[in-house]
Amino acid sequence: MPVSHPTRDLAGTAGGSLAGKKIVLGVTGSIAAVETVKLARELIRHGAEVQAVMSEAAQTIIHPYALQYATGRDVIVKITGDVEHVAFCGKRAEAYDLLLIAPCTANTIGKMAAGIDDTVVTTFATTAIGSKLPVLVVPAMHGSMLEHPFVTENIRKLKDTGVRFVMPVSAEGAAKFPDNALIVLEVERTLASSPLKGRKVLITGGPNLEEIDPIRVLTSRSTGKTGAELALEAYRRGAEVTIVHRGRLGVPGIREVFAESAKDMMDAVIRELKKGYDIYVSAAAISDFTVKKSGQKISSSGPVTIELKPAAKVIDRARKGFPNLFVVAFKAETVGDEELVRRAKKRLGELKADMIVANRFGGVRDTDVNDVYIIQPGEKPGHVSGRKSAVAAAVMDAIAGRFG
């Protein structure tokens, strides 16, 4: 009886976002091929089944045994009588879900754009494109090669046929392989079948800063991690995402708008909503108060009185100004769970929001985890506790349930 490959033990250990998905990983002759062992394992950790395919040039960079180790499968290095390209990427029920070519050289991009299939990877690509199978390409090469006008044109031609790209990171004169987490995120997005796919989602996150004087500020303990995880989860599910915050996600597909003060947040949110959105998730710890700012640093030689004025509620303005918008509010309190839910339900009714997420601030000391209640009109509150990524997934599940 054959023994299961140890790699199978990793399946789903980082989550099930790719559970049941089958991915062909095409590897070409870029030095970035050395990164594909980690990439294959990361895809498997998210639940995917991975079959590696290597060009001859790729085999001069890493040995097929490395990817056999990484995937738990024999690597395809040539086309045989098993017509592997059709078996995996043809128009058939058993075909895989995605062809991911990572890394992809300028040479391979040019051949793909011209329909040339003289390597095992380009043969898979020609078959996949012709079969309308999703294709995701991660270029990696010297920077001047990526900037060649014909390479740029070939990328455009492939995009016009529906091929998607995760563009490289420019550094030290090279177009370098991006972080594996970003590649996995784009794989998840490419394969998404969520009701949120194509929806326009606006998310706010993180704390505001209200200036007391040119040096000091009034803020909150919010880390902004929940807003960031919500943006990533919405993007993962295929939504068109904009996040308004003070942080930096660095995901090319997620639009980021900087806002520091409560006024900045108000201006940015209303400006964005006028462009037309389906969903607004107000996860930011927007300042409840503004400060009468001093033009000079306040002396610390004696007691100081700071005047606080209530700030306008951004979510109230959004709800009143955009009645067809699906609004998700957040409410943080320092009371017990029963009172927290009661106050959240009261706020939900006052605001006439579609959903509210309530958390007892201070109940969890680890800033990477949270404990929340997801409350919708007429429904029993849902309780979610765990890492903020899991909480974000639960919130997006609830939102998706209203659009499904």
Secondary structure, 3 states (H helix, E strand, C coil): CCCCCHHHHHCCCCCCCCCCCEEEEEECCCHHHHHHHHHHHHHHHCCCEEEEEECHHHHCCCCHHHHHHHHCCCCECCCCCCCHHHHHHCCCCCCCCEEEEEEECHHHHHHHHHCCCCCHHHHHHHHHHHCCCCEEEEECEEHHHHCCHHHHHHHHHHHHCCCEECCCEEECCEEECCCHHHHHHHHHHHCCCCCCCCCEEEEECCECCEECCCCCEECCCCCCHHHHHHHHHHHHCCCEEEEEECCCCCCCCCEEEECCCHHHHHHHHHHHHCCCCCEEEECCECCCEEECCCCCCCCCCCCCCCCEEECCCHHHHHHHHCCCCEEEEEEEECCCHHHHHHHHHHHHHHHCCCEEEEEECCCCCCCCEEEEEEECCCCCCEEEEEEHHHHHHHHHHHHHHHHC
